[in-house]
Amino acid sequence: MKPSQFFALAILGATLSVTALAQPGPGARFGWNKDNTPGWTLMTAEERAEHQTKMRAVQTYEACKTLQNEHHQAMETRAKEKGITLRPPRRNGCDVMKARGILK
């Protein structure tokens, strides 16, 4: 094998290894961001971090739904005060976490 072929295979192998490690597996934590959290742009960075911490701490689907509903109501109130209409979430975070085995 030529050195250039060996080098190309080594790079390919390293790339595939890094890619495989970056893929979330079953039970991977769910991420919250502007694309999946209503009111994300209405929160401060501290509020976002606090929301993420609370969501990661829930253990059951019911607790998740309660926290999620409280958050949605608070963001809806904040949006109305600013004359903004919130878009609905693209998918339900609690359902995603349950499907991934994060919630009971």
C-alpha positions as CSV (number, residue, x, y, z in Angstrom):
1,M,0.0,0.0,0.0
2,K,1.3,3.4,-0.9
3,P,1.9,6.0,1.8
4,S,-0.8,8.3,0.3
5,Q,-3.4,5.5,0.4
6,F,-2.5,4.6,4.0
7,F,-2.8,8.3,4.9
8,A,-6.2,8.6,3.2
9,L,-7.5,5.4,5.0
10,A,-6.2,6.7,8.3
11,I,-8.1,10.0,7.9
12,L,-11.2,8.2,6.8
13,G,-11.0,5.9,9.8
14,A,-10.5,8.8,12.2
15,T,-13.4,10.7,10.6
16,L,-15.8,7.7,10.9
17,S,-14.8,7.2,14.5
18,V,-15.5,10.8,15.5
19,T,-18.8,10.7,13.6
20,A,-19.9,7.5,15.3
21,L,-19.0,9.0,18.7
22,A,-21.0,12.2,18.0
23,Q,-24.2,10.3,17.2
24,P,-26.7,10.2,20.1
25,G,-27.6,6.7,21.2
26,P,-30.6,5.5,23.1
27,G,-31.1,7.5,26.2
28,A,-29.2,10.4,24.9
29,R,-30.1,13.7,26.5
30,F,-32.5,16.0,24.7
31,G,-31.3,19.5,23.8
32,W,-33.5,22.6,24.1
33,N,-33.0,25.5,21.7
34,K,-34.8,28.1,19.7
35,D,-36.1,25.5,17.3
36,N,-37.9,23.4,19.8
37,T,-38.7,25.7,22.8
38,P,-41.5,28.1,22.5
39,G,-40.5,31.5,23.9
40,W,-36.8,30.8,23.6
41,T,-36.1,34.3,22.3
42,L,-38.2,35.8,25.1
43,M,-35.9,34.3,27.8
44,T,-32.6,35.6,29.1
45,A,-29.6,33.3,28.9
46,E,-30.0,32.6,32.6
47,E,-33.6,31.6,32.1
48,R,-32.7,29.3,29.3
49,A,-30.1,27.6,31.4
50,E,-32.5,27.3,34.3
51,H,-35.2,25.8,32.0
52,Q,-32.8,23.3,30.6
53,T,-31.6,22.3,34.1
54,K,-35.2,21.8,35.2
55,M,-36.1,19.8,32.1
56,R,-33.1,17.5,32.5
57,A,-34.0,16.9,36.2
58,V,-37.5,15.6,35.6
59,Q,-37.8,11.8,36.0
60,T,-41.3,11.1,34.9
61,Y,-43.5,11.9,31.9
62,E,-46.1,13.5,34.1
63,A,-43.5,15.8,35.8
64,C,-42.2,16.7,32.4
65,K,-45.6,17.6,31.1
66,T,-46.3,19.7,34.2
67,L,-43.1,21.7,33.8
68,Q,-43.6,22.0,30.1
69,N,-47.2,23.4,30.5
70,E,-46.0,25.9,33.1
71,H,-43.3,27.0,30.8
72,H,-45.6,27.3,27.8
73,Q,-48.1,29.4,29.9
74,A,-45.4,31.7,31.1
75,M,-44.0,32.2,27.6
76,E,-47.5,32.8,26.2
77,T,-48.2,35.5,28.8
78,R,-44.8,37.1,28.1
79,A,-45.5,37.0,24.3
80,K,-48.9,38.6,24.7
81,E,-47.4,41.4,26.8
82,K,-45.0,42.1,23.8
83,G,-47.7,41.6,21.1
84,I,-46.0,38.5,19.8
85,T,-47.6,35.3,18.6
86,L,-45.7,32.2,19.6
87,R,-45.4,29.4,17.1
88,P,-46.3,26.0,18.5
89,P,-43.4,23.6,19.2
90,R,-42.4,21.4,16.3
91,R,-42.7,18.3,18.5
92,N,-43.4,17.6,22.1
93,G,-40.1,17.5,24.1
94,C,-41.6,15.2,26.7
95,D,-42.7,12.7,24.1
96,V,-39.3,12.7,22.5
97,M,-37.6,12.2,25.9
98,K,-40.0,9.3,26.7
99,A,-39.4,7.7,23.3
100,R,-35.6,7.9,23.9
101,G,-36.0,6.2,27.3
102,I,-35.1,9.3,29.3
103,L,-38.4,9.5,31.1
104,K,-40.4,6.8,32.8
